[in-house]
Amino acid sequence: MTANETTPKNLFSEVPGSTTKEWVEVLASSPHVRVERIVSTGQSSPDGFWYDQDEHEWVAVIAGEAQLSFEDDPEPLTLRAGDHLLIPAHRKHRVDWTSDSEPTVWLAVFYNADD
């Protein structure tokens, strides 16, 4: 471990106020797990697009808000700061919208479905 790896960082530092696409930063990773900070500023999934991931994803909204839809559920789910959920591998989902009045900051943990 280097000195840089032990320097504290803040999830809200260097958050872009507006970007044309989502901003993703890998905070930590190993062969079995990956932790990402994702910043959305009004982005959504393209029409007709569904995420179908090989990994489980635990996601939390740290700031802002967003709406997710799942292919197997007709009711969309609105997430606000502090909300979190587990999306099992291969559960098709999409981002309907993210706040365009403030950045939506996500903390996402991806881990192998086989573990």
ZAKEDO-301627 format. One record per atom (N, C-alpha, C): residue number from 1; residue in three letters; x, y, z. Coordinates in Angstrom, 2 decimals, padded with zeros to 5 digits. Example, Ala and Ser with C-alpha at 12.3 -4.5 7.8 and 13.67 -1.06 7.14 Angstrom:
2
{atom 1, 'ALA', {013.19, -005.69, 007.80}}
{atom 1, 'ALA', {012.30, -004.50, 007.80}}
{atom 1, 'ALA', {013.20, -003.30, 007.80}}
{atom 2, 'SER', {012.85, -002.25, 007.08}}
{atom 2, 'SER', {013.67, -001.06, 007.14}}
{atom 2, 'SER', {012.90, 000.03, 007.87}}
END
This chain:
115
{atom 1, 'MET', {000.84, -001.17, 000.00}}
{atom 1, 'MET', {000.00, 000.00, 000.00}}
{atom 1, 'MET', {000.90, 001.24, 000.00}}
{atom 2, 'THR', {000.60, 002.17, -000.84}}
{atom 2, 'THR', {001.39, 003.40, -000.91}}
{atom 2, 'THR', {000.75, 004.48, -000.04}}
{atom 3, 'ALA', {001.49, 005.54, 000.22}}
{atom 3, 'ALA', {000.97, 006.65, 001.03}}
{atom 3, 'ALA', {-000.27, 007.24, 000.39}}
{atom 4, 'ASN', {-000.32, 007.30, -000.92}}
{atom 4, 'ASN', {-001.47, 007.86, -001.64}}
{atom 4, 'ASN', {-002.74, 007.05, -001.38}}
{atom 5, 'GLU', {-002.61, 005.73, -001.24}}
{atom 5, 'GLU', {-003.78, 004.88, -001.00}}
{atom 5, 'GLU', {-004.36, 005.06, 000.39}}
{atom 6, 'THR', {-003.56, 005.59, 001.32}}
{atom 6, 'THR', {-004.06, 005.79, 002.68}}
{atom 6, 'THR', {-004.45, 007.23, 002.96}}
{atom 7, 'THR', {-004.39, 008.10, 001.96}}
{atom 7, 'THR', {-004.80, 009.49, 002.12}}
{atom 7, 'THR', {-006.32, 009.57, 002.05}}
{atom 8, 'PRO', {-006.97, 010.13, 003.07}}
{atom 8, 'PRO', {-008.43, 010.23, 003.03}}
{atom 8, 'PRO', {-008.91, 011.06, 001.83}}
{atom 9, 'LYS', {-010.04, 010.64, 001.29}}
{atom 9, 'LYS', {-010.70, 011.38, 000.22}}
{atom 9, 'LYS', {-012.16, 011.55, 000.61}}
{atom 10, 'ASN', {-012.85, 012.45, -000.05}}
{atom 10, 'ASN', {-014.24, 012.72, 000.26}}
{atom 10, 'ASN', {-015.09, 012.42, -000.97}}
{atom 11, 'LEU', {-016.23, 011.73, -000.76}}
{atom 11, 'LEU', {-017.11, 011.36, -001.87}}
{atom 11, 'LEU', {-017.69, 012.58, -002.59}}
{atom 12, 'PHE', {-017.67, 013.74, -001.93}}
{atom 12, 'PHE', {-018.25, 014.94, -002.54}}
{atom 12, 'PHE', {-017.20, 015.88, -003.12}}
{atom 13, 'SER', {-015.92, 015.53, -002.98}}
{atom 13, 'SER', {-014.89, 016.40, -003.55}}
{atom 13, 'SER', {-014.77, 016.16, -005.05}}
{atom 14, 'GLU', {-014.47, 017.22, -005.75}}
{atom 14, 'GLU', {-014.25, 017.17, -007.19}}
{atom 14, 'GLU', {-015.44, 016.57, -007.95}}
{atom 15, 'VAL', {-016.65, 016.84, -007.47}}
{atom 15, 'VAL', {-017.85, 016.39, -008.16}}
{atom 15, 'VAL', {-018.15, 017.39, -009.26}}
{atom 16, 'PRO', {-018.21, 016.95, -010.51}}
{atom 16, 'PRO', {-018.52, 017.89, -011.59}}
{atom 16, 'PRO', {-019.95, 018.40, -011.46}}
{atom 17, 'GLY', {-020.15, 019.68, -011.73}}
{atom 17, 'GLY', {-021.48, 020.27, -011.65}}
{atom 17, 'GLY', {-022.36, 019.89, -012.83}}
{atom 18, 'SER', {-021.75, 019.64, -013.98}}
{atom 18, 'SER', {-022.50, 019.27, -015.17}}
{atom 18, 'SER', {-021.56, 018.58, -016.14}}
{atom 19, 'THR', {-022.03, 017.48, -016.70}}
{atom 19, 'THR', {-021.25, 016.74, -017.70}}
{atom 19, 'THR', {-022.21, 016.25, -018.77}}
{atom 20, 'THR', {-021.69, 015.98, -019.95}}
{atom 20, 'THR', {-022.54, 015.47, -021.02}}
{atom 20, 'THR', {-022.86, 013.98, -020.85}}
{atom 21, 'LYS', {-022.00, 013.26, -020.13}}
{atom 21, 'LYS', {-022.30, 011.86, -019.83}}
{atom 21, 'LYS', {-021.92, 011.58, -018.38}}
{atom 22, 'GLU', {-022.40, 010.45, -017.87}}
{atom 22, 'GLU', {-022.09, 010.11, -016.49}}
{atom 22, 'GLU', {-020.58, 010.04, -016.28}}
{atom 23, 'TRP', {-020.16, 010.43, -015.11}}
{atom 23, 'TRP', {-018.77, 010.44, -014.73}}
{atom 23, 'TRP', {-018.56, 009.29, -013.75}}
{atom 24, 'VAL', {-017.64, 008.37, -014.07}}
{atom 24, 'VAL', {-017.41, 007.17, -013.26}}
{atom 24, 'VAL', {-015.97, 007.15, -012.79}}
{atom 25, 'GLU', {-015.80, 006.91, -011.49}}
{atom 25, 'GLU', {-014.47, 006.79, -010.90}}
{atom 25, 'GLU', {-014.42, 005.50, -010.09}}
{atom 26, 'VAL', {-013.46, 004.63, -010.40}}
{atom 26, 'VAL', {-013.26, 003.40, -009.62}}
{atom 26, 'VAL', {-012.50, 003.79, -008.37}}
{atom 27, 'LEU', {-013.11, 003.53, -007.21}}
{atom 27, 'LEU', {-012.49, 003.89, -005.93}}
{atom 27, 'LEU', {-011.64, 002.76, -005.38}}
{atom 28, 'ALA', {-012.03, 001.52, -005.63}}
{atom 28, 'ALA', {-011.30, 000.35, -005.17}}
{atom 28, 'ALA', {-011.72, -000.83, -006.01}}
{atom 29, 'SER', {-010.81, -001.78, -006.22}}
{atom 29, 'SER', {-011.18, -002.96, -007.00}}
{atom 29, 'SER', {-010.26, -004.13, -006.65}}
{atom 30, 'SER', {-010.76, -005.30, -006.91}}
{atom 30, 'SER', {-010.02, -006.56, -006.80}}
{atom 30, 'SER', {-010.62, -007.48, -007.84}}
{atom 31, 'PRO', {-010.11, -008.69, -007.98}}
{atom 31, 'PRO', {-010.72, -009.61, -008.96}}
{atom 31, 'PRO', {-012.19, -009.94, -008.64}}
{atom 32, 'HIS', {-012.64, -009.70, -007.39}}
{atom 32, 'HIS', {-013.99, -010.11, -007.00}}
{atom 32, 'HIS', {-014.95, -008.97, -006.72}}
{atom 33, 'VAL', {-014.44, -007.75, -006.58}}
{atom 33, 'VAL', {-015.30, -006.63, -006.21}}
{atom 33, 'VAL', {-014.75, -005.34, -006.81}}
{atom 34, 'ARG', {-015.67, -004.42, -007.12}}
{atom 34, 'ARG', {-015.30, -003.10, -007.64}}
{atom 34, 'ARG', {-016.23, -002.07, -007.00}}
{atom 35, 'VAL', {-015.64, -000.99, -006.48}}
{atom 35, 'VAL', {-016.41, 000.09, -005.87}}
{atom 35, 'VAL', {-016.25, 001.32, -006.76}}
{atom 36, 'GLU', {-017.38, 001.90, -007.16}}
{atom 36, 'GLU', {-017.36, 003.05, -008.04}}
{atom 36, 'GLU', {-018.13, 004.21, -007.44}}
{atom 37, 'ARG', {-017.67, 005.42, -007.73}}
{atom 37, 'ARG', {-018.44, 006.63, -007.49}}
{atom 37, 'ARG', {-018.91, 007.08, -008.87}}
{atom 38, 'ILE', {-020.20, 007.26, -009.01}}
{atom 38, 'ILE', {-020.79, 007.66, -010.29}}
{atom 38, 'ILE', {-021.50, 009.00, -010.06}}
{atom 39, 'VAL', {-021.26, 009.94, -010.95}}
{atom 39, 'VAL', {-021.93, 011.24, -010.86}}
{atom 39, 'VAL', {-022.77, 011.43, -012.13}}
{atom 40, 'SER', {-024.07, 011.63, -011.92}}
{atom 40, 'SER', {-025.00, 011.87, -013.02}}
{atom 40, 'SER', {-025.53, 013.29, -012.91}}
{atom 41, 'THR', {-025.65, 013.95, -014.04}}
{atom 41, 'THR', {-026.19, 015.32, -014.05}}
{atom 41, 'THR', {-027.26, 015.41, -015.13}}
{atom 42, 'GLY', {-028.38, 014.73, -014.87}}
{atom 42, 'GLY', {-029.49, 014.75, -015.81}}
{atom 42, 'GLY', {-029.47, 013.62, -016.82}}
{atom 43, 'GLN', {-028.52, 012.70, -016.72}}
{atom 43, 'GLN', {-028.45, 011.61, -017.70}}
{atom 43, 'GLN', {-029.51, 010.54, -017.43}}
{atom 44, 'SER', {-029.77, 009.76, -018.46}}
{atom 44, 'SER', {-030.66, 008.61, -018.37}}
{atom 44, 'SER', {-030.17, 007.56, -019.37}}
{atom 45, 'SER', {-030.70, 006.36, -019.23}}
{atom 45, 'SER', {-030.36, 005.30, -020.19}}
{atom 45, 'SER', {-030.98, 005.63, -021.54}}
{atom 46, 'PRO', {-030.31, 005.26, -022.63}}
{atom 46, 'PRO', {-030.91, 005.48, -023.96}}
{atom 46, 'PRO', {-032.24, 004.74, -024.09}}
{atom 47, 'ASP', {-033.13, 005.26, -024.91}}
{atom 47, 'ASP', {-034.43, 004.61, -025.15}}
{atom 47, 'ASP', {-034.21, 003.15, -025.55}}
{atom 48, 'GLY', {-034.96, 002.26, -024.90}}
{atom 48, 'GLY', {-034.91, 000.85, -025.24}}
{atom 48, 'GLY', {-033.71, 000.09, -024.68}}
{atom 49, 'PHE', {-032.79, 000.78, -023.99}}
{atom 49, 'PHE', {-031.60, 000.13, -023.45}}
{atom 49, 'PHE', {-031.86, -000.39, -022.04}}
{atom 50, 'TRP', {-031.40, -001.62, -021.78}}
{atom 50, 'TRP', {-031.49, -002.22, -020.45}}
{atom 50, 'TRP', {-030.11, -002.72, -020.05}}
{atom 51, 'TYR', {-029.68, -002.38, -018.83}}
{atom 51, 'TYR', {-028.47, -002.99, -018.28}}
{atom 51, 'TYR', {-028.78, -004.45, -018.00}}
{atom 52, 'ASP', {-027.88, -005.34, -018.39}}
{atom 52, 'ASP', {-027.99, -006.77, -018.11}}
{atom 52, 'ASP', {-026.59, -007.23, -017.70}}
{atom 53, 'GLN', {-026.26, -007.04, -016.45}}
{atom 53, 'GLN', {-024.90, -007.20, -015.95}}
{atom 53, 'GLN', {-024.63, -008.61, -015.44}}
{atom 54, 'ASP', {-023.40, -009.05, -015.61}}
{atom 54, 'ASP', {-022.95, -010.35, -015.09}}
{atom 54, 'ASP', {-022.67, -010.30, -013.59}}
{atom 55, 'GLU', {-022.58, -009.10, -013.02}}
{atom 55, 'GLU', {-022.26, -008.92, -011.61}}
{atom 55, 'GLU', {-023.50, -008.46, -010.84}}
{atom 56, 'HIS', {-023.53, -008.76, -009.54}}
{atom 56, 'HIS', {-024.50, -008.15, -008.65}}
{atom 56, 'HIS', {-024.06, -006.69, -008.45}}
{atom 57, 'GLU', {-025.03, -005.81, -008.23}}
{atom 57, 'GLU', {-024.71, -004.41, -007.98}}
{atom 57, 'GLU', {-025.50, -003.91, -006.78}}
{atom 58, 'TRP', {-024.77, -003.49, -005.75}}
{atom 58, 'TRP', {-025.37, -002.78, -004.64}}
{atom 58, 'TRP', {-025.13, -001.31, -004.93}}
{atom 59, 'VAL', {-026.19, -000.52, -004.91}}
{atom 59, 'VAL', {-026.06, 000.89, -005.27}}
{atom 59, 'VAL', {-026.77, 001.75, -004.23}}
{atom 60, 'ALA', {-026.13, 002.89, -003.91}}
{atom 60, 'ALA', {-026.72, 003.85, -003.00}}
{atom 60, 'ALA', {-026.66, 005.23, -003.63}}
{atom 61, 'VAL', {-027.71, 006.00, -003.45}}
{atom 61, 'VAL', {-027.70, 007.40, -003.87}}
{atom 61, 'VAL', {-027.23, 008.20, -002.66}}
{atom 62, 'ILE', {-026.11, 008.89, -002.82}}
{atom 62, 'ILE', {-025.50, 009.66, -001.74}}
{atom 62, 'ILE', {-026.02, 011.10, -001.75}}
{atom 63, 'ALA', {-026.29, 011.61, -002.95}}
{atom 63, 'ALA', {-026.83, 012.97, -003.12}}
{atom 63, 'ALA', {-027.68, 012.98, -004.39}}
{atom 64, 'GLY', {-028.65, 013.88, -004.43}}
{atom 64, 'GLY', {-029.51, 013.98, -005.61}}
{atom 64, 'GLY', {-030.61, 012.94, -005.60}}
{atom 65, 'GLU', {-031.13, 012.64, -006.77}}
{atom 65, 'GLU', {-032.16, 011.61, -006.89}}
{atom 65, 'GLU', {-032.20, 011.07, -008.31}}
{atom 66, 'ALA', {-032.83, 009.91, -008.44}}
{atom 66, 'ALA', {-032.90, 009.23, -009.73}}
{atom 66, 'ALA', {-034.10, 008.30, -009.73}}
{atom 67, 'GLN', {-034.50, 007.89, -010.93}}
{atom 67, 'GLN', {-035.55, 006.90, -011.06}}
{atom 67, 'GLN', {-035.03, 005.73, -011.86}}
{atom 68, 'LEU', {-035.23, 004.52, -011.33}}
{atom 68, 'LEU', {-034.85, 003.29, -012.01}}
{atom 68, 'LEU', {-036.11, 002.53, -012.40}}
{atom 69, 'SER', {-036.01, 001.80, -013.51}}
{atom 69, 'SER', {-037.05, 000.87, -013.91}}
{atom 69, 'SER', {-036.43, -000.50, -014.07}}
{atom 70, 'PHE', {-037.24, -001.52, -013.81}}
{atom 70, 'PHE', {-036.82, -002.90, -013.98}}
{atom 70, 'PHE', {-037.74, -003.56, -014.99}}
{atom 71, 'GLU', {-037.15, -004.35, -015.88}}
{atom 71, 'GLU', {-037.94, -004.97, -016.94}}
{atom 71, 'GLU', {-039.06, -005.84, -016.38}}
{atom 72, 'ASP', {-038.84, -006.45, -015.21}}
{atom 72, 'ASP', {-039.82, -007.38, -014.63}}
{atom 72, 'ASP', {-040.78, -006.71, -013.64}}
{atom 73, 'ASP', {-040.79, -005.37, -013.57}}
{atom 73, 'ASP', {-041.66, -004.67, -012.63}}
{atom 73, 'ASP', {-042.20, -003.41, -013.31}}
{atom 74, 'PRO', {-043.51, -003.27, -013.43}}
{atom 74, 'PRO', {-044.07, -002.10, -014.12}}
{atom 74, 'PRO', {-043.94, -000.80, -013.34}}
{atom 75, 'GLU', {-043.67, -000.88, -012.02}}
{atom 75, 'GLU', {-043.58, 000.33, -011.20}}
{atom 75, 'GLU', {-042.14, 000.82, -011.12}}
{atom 76, 'PRO', {-041.86, 002.04, -011.60}}
{atom 76, 'PRO', {-040.50, 002.59, -011.44}}
{atom 76, 'PRO', {-040.21, 002.87, -009.98}}
{atom 77, 'LEU', {-038.94, 002.97, -009.66}}
{atom 77, 'LEU', {-038.48, 003.16, -008.30}}
{atom 77, 'LEU', {-037.69, 004.46, -008.22}}
{atom 78, 'THR', {-038.14, 005.40, -007.40}}
{atom 78, 'THR', {-037.42, 006.65, -007.21}}
{atom 78, 'THR', {-036.49, 006.51, -006.01}}
{atom 79, 'LEU', {-035.22, 006.84, -006.22}}
{atom 79, 'LEU', {-034.21, 006.79, -005.16}}
{atom 79, 'LEU', {-033.78, 008.21, -004.81}}
{atom 80, 'ARG', {-033.74, 008.50, -003.53}}
{atom 80, 'ARG', {-033.29, 009.80, -003.03}}
{atom 80, 'ARG', {-032.07, 009.58, -002.14}}
{atom 81, 'ALA', {-031.41, 010.66, -001.77}}
{atom 81, 'ALA', {-030.21, 010.57, -000.94}}
{atom 81, 'ALA', {-030.46, 009.66, 000.26}}
{atom 82, 'GLY', {-029.59, 008.69, 000.43}}
{atom 82, 'GLY', {-029.69, 007.73, 001.52}}
{atom 82, 'GLY', {-030.31, 006.41, 001.12}}
{atom 83, 'ASP', {-031.03, 006.37, 000.00}}
{atom 83, 'ASP', {-031.65, 005.12, -000.45}}
{atom 83, 'ASP', {-030.61, 004.21, -001.09}}
{atom 84, 'HIS', {-030.78, 002.91, -000.87}}
{atom 84, 'HIS', {-029.89, 001.93, -001.50}}
{atom 84, 'HIS', {-030.66, 000.66, -001.80}}
{atom 85, 'LEU', {-030.13, -000.14, -002.73}}
{atom 85, 'LEU', {-030.75, -001.41, -003.06}}
{atom 85, 'LEU', {-029.73, -002.32, -003.72}}
{atom 86, 'LEU', {-030.07, -003.60, -003.73}}
{atom 86, 'LEU', {-029.25, -004.62, -004.39}}
{atom 86, 'LEU', {-029.93, -005.02, -005.69}}
{atom 87, 'ILE', {-029.18, -004.95, -006.77}}
{atom 87, 'ILE', {-029.69, -005.37, -008.08}}
{atom 87, 'ILE', {-028.96, -006.68, -008.43}}
{atom 88, 'PRO', {-029.67, -007.81, -008.39}}
{atom 88, 'PRO', {-029.01, -009.08, -008.69}}
{atom 88, 'PRO', {-028.50, -009.12, -010.13}}
{atom 89, 'ALA', {-027.46, -009.91, -010.34}}
{atom 89, 'ALA', {-026.92, -010.09, -011.69}}
{atom 89, 'ALA', {-028.05, -010.48, -012.64}}
{atom 90, 'HIS', {-028.03, -009.93, -013.81}}
{atom 90, 'HIS', {-028.96, -010.19, -014.92}}
{atom 90, 'HIS', {-030.39, -009.73, -014.68}}
{atom 91, 'ARG', {-030.63, -008.95, -013.63}}
{atom 91, 'ARG', {-031.94, -008.31, -013.50}}
{atom 91, 'ARG', {-031.88, -007.05, -014.35}}
{atom 92, 'LYS', {-032.60, -007.07, -015.45}}
{atom 92, 'LYS', {-032.54, -005.96, -016.41}}
{atom 92, 'LYS', {-033.15, -004.71, -015.80}}
{atom 93, 'HIS', {-032.36, -003.61, -015.90}}
{atom 93, 'HIS', {-032.78, -002.34, -015.33}}
{atom 93, 'HIS', {-032.25, -001.20, -016.18}}
{atom 94, 'ARG', {-032.82, -000.03, -015.94}}
{atom 94, 'ARG', {-032.41, 001.16, -016.67}}
{atom 94, 'ARG', {-032.60, 002.39, -015.77}}
{atom 95, 'VAL', {-031.90, 003.45, -016.10}}
{atom 95, 'VAL', {-032.06, 004.72, -015.39}}
{atom 95, 'VAL', {-033.01, 005.57, -016.22}}
{atom 96, 'ASP', {-034.19, 005.88, -015.66}}
{atom 96, 'ASP', {-035.17, 006.69, -016.37}}
{atom 96, 'ASP', {-034.77, 008.16, -016.37}}
{atom 97, 'TRP', {-034.27, 008.64, -015.23}}
{atom 97, 'TRP', {-033.81, 010.02, -015.13}}
{atom 97, 'TRP', {-032.95, 010.19, -013.89}}
{atom 98, 'THR', {-032.13, 011.21, -013.93}}
{atom 98, 'THR', {-031.40, 011.67, -012.75}}
{atom 98, 'THR', {-031.64, 013.17, -012.63}}
{atom 99, 'SER', {-031.51, 013.67, -011.45}}
{atom 99, 'SER', {-031.76, 015.09, -011.20}}
{atom 99, 'SER', {-030.92, 015.96, -012.13}}
{atom 100, 'ASP', {-031.55, 016.97, -012.69}}
{atom 100, 'ASP', {-030.79, 017.93, -013.50}}
{atom 100, 'ASP', {-030.59, 019.25, -012.76}}
{atom 101, 'SER', {-031.08, 019.34, -011.51}}
{atom 101, 'SER', {-030.91, 020.55, -010.72}}
{atom 101, 'SER', {-029.72, 020.46, -009.76}}
{atom 102, 'GLU', {-029.23, 019.26, -009.54}}
{atom 102, 'GLU', {-028.05, 019.02, -008.71}}
{atom 102, 'GLU', {-027.43, 017.69, -009.15}}
{atom 103, 'PRO', {-026.13, 017.51, -008.94}}
{atom 103, 'PRO', {-025.53, 016.22, -009.30}}
{atom 103, 'PRO', {-026.12, 015.09, -008.45}}
{atom 104, 'THR', {-026.35, 013.96, -009.08}}
{atom 104, 'THR', {-026.72, 012.74, -008.37}}
{atom 104, 'THR', {-025.43, 011.94, -008.20}}
{atom 105, 'VAL', {-025.05, 011.70, -006.94}}
{atom 105, 'VAL', {-023.84, 010.97, -006.63}}
{atom 105, 'VAL', {-024.24, 009.58, -006.15}}
{atom 106, 'TRP', {-023.75, 008.58, -006.86}}
{atom 106, 'TRP', {-024.03, 007.18, -006.57}}
{atom 106, 'TRP', {-022.77, 006.54, -005.98}}
{atom 107, 'LEU', {-022.95, 005.59, -005.09}}
{atom 107, 'LEU', {-021.88, 004.71, -004.67}}
{atom 107, 'LEU', {-022.33, 003.32, -005.07}}
{atom 108, 'ALA', {-021.55, 002.66, -005.93}}
{atom 108, 'ALA', {-021.93, 001.36, -006.46}}
{atom 108, 'ALA', {-020.86, 000.33, -006.14}}
{atom 109, 'VAL', {-021.30, -000.83, -005.67}}
{atom 109, 'VAL', {-020.41, -001.94, -005.39}}
{atom 109, 'VAL', {-020.83, -003.10, -006.28}}
{atom 110, 'PHE', {-019.93, -003.51, -007.15}}
{atom 110, 'PHE', {-020.18, -004.62, -008.06}}
{atom 110, 'PHE', {-019.39, -005.82, -007.55}}
{atom 111, 'TYR', {-020.03, -006.99, -007.53}}
{atom 111, 'TYR', {-019.30, -008.18, -007.10}}
{atom 111, 'TYR', {-019.77, -009.39, -007.89}}
{atom 112, 'ASN', {-018.89, -010.37, -007.97}}
{atom 112, 'ASN', {-019.13, -011.54, -008.81}}
{atom 112, 'ASN', {-020.37, -012.30, -008.37}}
{atom 113, 'ALA', {-021.16, -012.70, -009.34}}
{atom 113, 'ALA', {-022.38, -013.46, -009.06}}
{atom 113, 'ALA', {-022.05, -014.85, -008.56}}
{atom 114, 'ASP', {-020.87, -015.36, -008.86}}
{atom 114, 'ASP', {-020.49, -016.72, -008.47}}
{atom 114, 'ASP', {-020.03, -016.80, -007.02}}
{atom 115, 'ASP', {-019.75, -015.67, -006.38}}
{atom 115, 'ASP', {-019.24, -015.69, -005.01}}
{atom 115, 'ASP', {-020.35, -015.83, -004.00}}
END
